[in-house]
Structures are given as structure tokens and as C-alpha cells.
Amino acid sequence: MTIAISTLGDGIARIRLPEPRAGVSYLVLHQQPTAADVLENAQGTRTDVRVVPLSSVGLSNSRNAALTEAKDDFILFSDDDVVLDLEGICVLAQRLQTDDRLALVVGWRAETAMKTTDEIALTRLNTGRVCAPEFMIRRKSILQAGVRFDPEFGLGARYGVGEDYVFVTDILRAGLTGQGLPVVVGEHPHDSTGDKWDSVELMHARFAVLKRVFGPAARGIWILYLLKHRRRLGGLRLALKFWNLTLTRG
């Protein structure tokens, strides 16, 4: 399997990889590289690491480059500030290996409380929290279905969140099958864009994600979403304020 790590500029210096393991390779997608010595810092002398410099920007463009550049059929997506758990990741790979009906398997991050200890079928309604490094794909199935990351979403794009959720739901919409497993595959110890709840721009981006995923039903989903996260938003009054602002902007 390939673990595809997206990074930008000098962020490559943050990457910390597990010890080498047979059957696991690392593909570092380095957007906007700043200097040759920064590249060497990530690759070092390890033969299981390959760095691909990219002139593009945007997380979705980086993920799409991974689909093209990866040599293995199983790909797990990650970022430069993620701590990987190879034991859990190998459980995902084993499930893909033993069930060729699956195109997608999803685990959990250590800081996210598991909602279930059961294996579950994935749908648009239970994959909203999915992000790197929680999911692994069968590359051949994804490419044959014509599914790619939407460059309108993710850091560096028009809408700065939701690229993984849009991608996962596009896989399911294409008729492919996914499964969620109760296994921890990594940890994101730092705050991410998805942890910010006081930005009108990000709230508008979240609404755009729901429109992309649910179409005409997005408005109903949006009000349920705001109610669910009203405490993070600062209370019901502010949740309703975001409702008005996002609907006014469309």
C-alpha cells in the first residue's frame, strides 16, 4: 500500500514517518517546494519514500496527483502534521485485500470518539466526519469509476473544507461500496481548518459542501447541522445567524 502525504512549502519538514515496514511505501506530494534541501529532509536515505514536487496548489490537486503517481492499488491519504498508526492502517489494507467488493474503507482518528464498535456500511449520512488519514481506497476501482477529488474544495481552493467528504460521497454515488471499521489509524494532534467555527467564510464553505453532497435537500440538512453544532457556534442565536448569512449568500 501507499500512504500519500500532502504538504506545502516548508511544511515538508514536519513530516514524521513510522519505522519502515515491508509492503508500505510513502508518497510525499510536495506543492510549491521552496528548496532542494527541504526535499532531502523528507526523503533522506529511506528507500520506501518518494517525493514528488508539484507546481499546483490546493489540497484536492495534491490528492489527485497521488491517484496518478501511486504505484500500489491501496492508497491511504494523509497530511504532513498527522501521526500515523501502522497497525490500524494495516487492518484497513487487510480488509480491502480480503473483500474485493470494497472500494473504500474508513477508520478513526485517535482524538475522535468512536460512535460504534461495529463494522458499518458507509452512506452520505455517516461519512461527514471522514478526513485524512482515516480512509483508504482501492485505486483501480476509483479510477475506473472516474472519481477524482473536486478541486473546488479543500485548503487552497474556493471552499476551504470538505474535500475528503465530497470525494468519499462521490465514490458511493458512483455505485462503489465502502465500509467503516472500529480501528484507529492515526492522530491529528494540532488544530485543523475543520476545528474553526467562528468564520463566516468557512461556514459558507460548509454549506457549499452540503449542497455538493445533497443537492436540493441541502437546506434541510444545513439547519440540522447548525442545530447539532450550536454549542461550537456559540449558541442557538449565533447558529441562526449563520443560517441567515449562508442562505443569503446562496
Salt bridges, closest charged atoms under 4 A:
ASP48 OD2 - ARG46 NH2 2.67
GLU69 OE1 - ARG50 NH1 3.29
ASP79 OD1 - ARG63 NH1 3.07
ASP80 OD1 - ARG14 NH2 2.64
ASP81 OD2 - HIS188 NE2 3.19
GLU87 OE2 - ARG21 NH2 2.55
ASP99 OD1 - ARG101 NE 2.90
GLU111 OE2 - ARG109 NH1 3.03
GLU119 OE2 - ARG95 NH2 2.95
GLU134 OE2 - ARG109 NE 3.19
GLU134 OE1 - ARG129 NH1 2.97
ASP150 OD2 - ARG212 NE 2.91
GLU152 OE1 - ARG158 NH1 3.41
ASP164 OD1 - ARG63 NE 3.53
ASP170 OD1 - ARG173 NH1 2.64
ASP170 OD2 - ARG212 NH2 2.77
GLU201 OE2 - ARG249 NH1 3.09
